[in-house]
Structures are given as C-alpha cells and as structure tokens.
Amino acid sequence: MIPRLRFLAALAPLCLALGACSSLFGSGELPRQSPALAGMEEPLALQTEPQDEEAREKLPPGSFSGVYVGDARASLDALLEAPEGVRVERVVENSPGDMAGLEEGDLLLSAAGTALHWPSEWRALELASAPGTELELVYDRAGAERRAQLKLALRVHPAEREPVVRLREELRAGVVLRSPTEVEARALGLAPGAGAEVVGLSSDSPWRGAGLRFEDVILAVDGVPVAHPQQVLDLVRGAEADARLKLSVARGAERLELDAPLTEREHEMREISIPLLFSYESARGASETSFILGLVRVRHTAAAWDWRLLWFISFGGGDADKLDKVRY
C-alpha cells in the first residue's frame, strides 16, 4: 500500500469515531451514475455513419409488406428485459399490412412460425421472402392474441433508410457499439439493423486485450446471433462476475472467435473529512489534501503539483511545455 493510502486508512477509524465522515459533512447528493471512462477512445472517423446512400439504393430491395416496426419495450423497466415481439410503428395505406388488418400499436409476436424480438428479424423476412409469399402472423392487440395472413408484394423502391444507433457499455467491457448501415450489414449477410460494429474502445477494456479492434462487427455472443447492438449490452450486463463471453467477429472478410473476459469498475477513496483538522478529495486524476484550517494544502494532478503553507507561502511544479532532448 502506498504511503498516502496508508495514511488515509489510518485516519478512517478516527473519522468514524468522531462521527465526522463525509456522509455527514459532504458537499451534496451522491452521483447516481458512474463517470464516463477517461480512457475511452472513439476515433473521429467512426463518429459518423458512412455516406453510402448511393450504394444502398442499388441493393436488391426484397419484398414489400408496408409494415414498419420498432422496439416493443416502451418503459425504462422493460428496456432492462429481453423484448418479446416488435411493435408496429406505421402501416402504409393500401399495403399488404393494411389489407391484413394490422394497425399502429399492434405487437407482432411471430411471422411464418418465427418468433420476433428485434426489428431486424422482420426486415430479414422481407428480404428473404419472394413477392407473393404469404406470412402467417400472430400478434397482440390490447392484450388479445390474433392471427392474420399477410401476402408480400413486389417492392419497387428501396426501403426507408433506418438511422443507426450508438450505444455505450462502460461498466464491464468498456466499448461503444454502432448498428451497421444497411450496406455494411447486407455485405456481411445480416439483415438491416443486425450486428454491432465497434466504434469505441477504452484503453483498459478487457475486450481490447482479447483482440477486439475498431470496426470489428460482432455477429454473435455465446452462439446467439446479434439482432441489435442492445442485445450485446444486455448479455454483458446479465453475465455473472468474472464471466468470459465468446464473440463471433467479422473483420473484413475474416471471421474470428474471441474469448472476451469481463471486468468491473475500479473503486477509489473519493473524500474524507475531519472538520477543522483534515480533508482529502480525489476525482478524475486530481487530488487535494488540506490540514488544520488550510494551513497546509497539497494539490496534485498527472501534470502538476503545488504546496501551500500558512496560506501565503506556496511552491509547485509539473510538466514543462517541451519534451526532453534525447540522443539519436
């Protein structure tokens, strides 16, 4: 244990005995969320989605249902659970979906015997089925289960472009994921919205150590195909302590299997206070220690430090504005 931590550990019992811990004399309410990872790296080139609309319009359009669906989980509590079905967001007038009797707000549970959980699974059916194919639908309307037949039609124009989603996982993997564009997804044999592209990695992410790289696309986790980037986050957050996940990854034309461990946030002493005698605060790489009404104050960051004695005597130092010279 380093000297400063030894000193703080020795002070802790005294603080508790005096009843003067920061919980009583703290500056305010405790934060409800963990801070953003200081080591998160997000390359500028990956912060916007590719401009590939021209290429998207040239893709085979698939069949047309006239039904546009979204995530069925409407509440914050529901977002923590696996989705069941997909919600009908819009039905085009006079489309096959309209003729089948579907309405906005219906919950599509299955189509052609395939259970639905994510919007990409509905798009996969539209792309894989020929015009004229009849899909038997099971859906929920106001708590009552219903059935319908939907006959797919020929799609004349490409489907509407879906905006990509960008999600962060900063507790156990330290990764930022983006849904691939339709061009990227279909080049990998995925339906639009499926897969999870890596667009950010923390410098201390255990997945970086396992071999994951920027622009890799996660295709499956523990053998479960990724139908939406949220699915990866759900599997990470639901995994047991010290779990290792099997990631199936696409890196260009290469396919990789990675053994990716999980970790957890480090914890640190943030604040300790003995009124009038001693205080210590640490946050985001900076610390400040004060003794006896501030007669002695020490501040320290990664780049600089300073001491103040008797409120007016001070000295300090730190990094200069140039690099050391080296011999070649």
N, C-alpha and C positions, 0 to 999 in steps of 0.2 A: 504494500500500500504506500503510495507516495506521501511525503510529509504533510502536504496540505490536507489530504483526505484523512490522515491520522489525526490531525489537529481538529478537524470538523467532527470526526467520530468521537473524540474525547469530549467535545463540547456538547454533544447531543444529550447525554444524560442530565447535564446541568440545566440545559434549556428546558427539558421536560420537568425537572424538579421545580423550577421556578414558575412553571406554567406560562412561559413566555414564548412559546413556539410561534412560528409564522402563521399557524392556523388561527391564532387569536389576534395577532397584530399584523396580518398580511395586508397587502395593498388592495385586494379585491377578490372577486369570484374566480375560482379556478377555471382554466380553459376547458372547454368541453371536447375539443378535437386536438389531435396531435399536430404539431407544426409540420409544415412542408419539409421534405427531406432536403437538407442543404446540399447533398451530393447528387441530386437528380440532374441528369444530363439529357437535354432534349435538343438535338441538332436543329438548327434553323431550317434546313431543307425539308425536315419532316414535320414542321408545324402547320403546314397547309396541305390539303389533299391535292393529288396530281390533277393537272388540267388535261383530262383525257376524254372530254365530251365527244370530240370528233370520232375517236376510236370506238366509244360506246355506241354511237348511233349506227355503226357498221356491224355490230354483233347480231347474230340471229335473234329475232325478237321473241320467239316462243309463242305460246298461245295466250289468248285474252280472256280474262274472267270478269273484268270490270270491278273487282273487289280489292280494296286497299286495306291492309291490316296493320296493326301495331301491337306493342307490348300490352298484354292483358292486365298487368299489375298496376292498379290505379293509385294505391296508397303507399306511404313510406314503409309501413309494416309489411305490405305484400311484396315490396321490392327486395326484401330480405329472404324471400322464399322462391323456390323454383316456380316458373309460370306454368299455368295449366290453360291451354288454349291460346288463341290470338284474337284480339278484339277487332271487329270490323270498324274501321275508321271512316270509310266512304264507299258508296256503291254508285257506280256510273249509271245514269238513267238509260234504260233500254238495253243494258248489257246482260250477259248471261247471269251475272249475280243478281241483277234486278229481276229477271224472269224467274230465278229460283226462289225469290221471295226474301232474300236477305236484306237486313236493314242495319243502319248505323247503330252500333252498340251491341249487336249480337256477338256472342263468344263462340268462335269456331273451335270445336274440340277435336275433330278428326276429318280427314278427307281421303277417300279411297282406302279406308282402313288404316291410314297412317295418323297416329296421334300428333297433334300440333302443339308446339310450345313457343316457337320463335317465328317472327315474320319471314325469315329466310327459308323456312321449311315450306311455306305457302308459295313463295317465288320459285322454289325448286320444282314444285308440282307444275306450275305454269310453264316452266322452261322444258321440262322433260316430257310433257304430255302433248300429243299431236292435236291439232284442231279437230273438233268433233268428239273428243274423248269426254265421256260422262263421268263425273265425280260424285260419289255418294257422300253427302255432308252430314255430319252430326254437329249440332250447335245448340247453344243455350240462349234462351231469351227470357229475361226476368225470372230466372230460376227454373224454367221448364225446358226439358230437353226436347229438341225437334230434329227432324230429318228432312233433307231436300236433295234433289238431283240438279246438278249444275253441268251444262254442256258447254265445254270450252269452244271459243270461236277463233278464227284466224286473227292474229294481231297484225295490224297494218303499220303502226308506228311503234317505236321503242317505248318501253315503259318509262314513267317519270323517273328522273334521277333522284335517288334517295340520298339525303345528307349523311355523311359519315359521322359516327360517334367517337368520342375520345374519352377514355376512362383511365383513372389513376388508381394504382394499388401501392400504398406507401407503408403498410404495416408489416407485411410478411415477405414480400417479393421485391418491392422497390422497382416498379415497372409502369410505363404508360403504354396503353394499347389503343389502337385505332381500328375501326372496321375497314377492311379493304374496299376500294371502289369496285363498281361492278366489273370494270375491265380487269382489275387485279384479281378479283375473286374468280371470275369465269376462266381466266388463264390458268388457274390452279384447280379447276374442276369443281369449284364451290358455287353455291347459289349466292346471289347478291345479298350482302349483309352478314354472311357467314365468315368464319375465320377471325383472327385477331393479329394485326400487324404490330410489331414492337417499334414504337416511335420515341420511347424514352427509357433510360436505364439508370438507376442510381449507381454511383461509383462503388458502393459496397453491397450491391444487390447479389444475393446468392445465385441468382439465375445467370448473371454475367459470369460468375465463376464456373457455372455448369456448361458454359459455351454458347449461351444465347447472345445474339448480336442484333444491332439495329437493322430494321427492315426484314427480319425474320417474320414469317407468318405462322402462328400457332394453329395447327389444324385439328389437334385432338389433345385432350388431357386425360391420362389414365385410360386411354382407349375410347373416351367419349368424344365424338365429333363436336367441334366448336361451332355452334349455330349463331353465336353472337358473342362479342367480347365480354359482355357482362357475365357470361357463363364461366369464363376463366376466373374472374374475380370471385364469383360465388364458390367455386371449387377450392380456391386458395383460402378464402376466409373460413370455409367449413372444414378444412383439413385439421387433423389432430396436431398437437405440438410435436415438433421435430419430424414432421411428415416429409416425404420426398414424392414429388409428382413426376410422372412420365410424360414428357412433352413430345408430341409428334410435330415436327417443324419443317416448313418449306423454306429453303434458302436458294432462290432462283429455281433451277431445275433439280437441285439436290434435295433429298429427303433425309432428315436426321431424327434420331431418337435421343433425347436428352434426359438425364436423371437430374431433376432440379429440386434441390432442398428448399425448405422454407425456414425463416428465422423470425425474429420479433424485434420490436423497438428496444433500443438501449434505454436505460433509466439513469438519471443523474440527480445529484443533490442540486436543487434549484435555489433554495433560500433557507437561511437560518438566522434567527434574530434574538438577541438578549437586550432588551431596551436599555439604552444609555451606555452599554458596555461593548457590545459586539454585534455586527451584522455581516452577512455574506449573501451575495446574489450571483447567480450564474445563468446565462441564457445565450444561446446561439453563438458559442465560441468566445463570449466576453464575460469577465467576472470582475466583481468589485468587493473588496473587504474593507471594513471600517472598524476602528477601535476607539472606545472612550469618547463619545460625542464627536467623532470625526477627527480627533487629534492626529490619528494616523489613518491614512486611506491608501489602499493599493488597488490599482486597476490594471487589467491585463487582457489583451486580445492576441490573436495569432500574429498581428503585425506590429504591435507596440505595447508599451507598458509605462506606467508612471507611479511615483510615490509622492505623497503629500504629508508633511509633518507640521504640526502646530498651525494648520490652516493656511500658512503663507510660505512655507519652505517646500519647494517641490523640485523634482527632477525625474527625468524619464528618458526613454529611448525606444528604438524599434528599427524596423527595416528602413534602409536608405532608398533614394529614388534611382538607384542604378545597381547593376549586377556586379559581383566581384569579378575581377580580372583573373583569367586563367592562362596558363602557358600552353601553347599548341605544339 
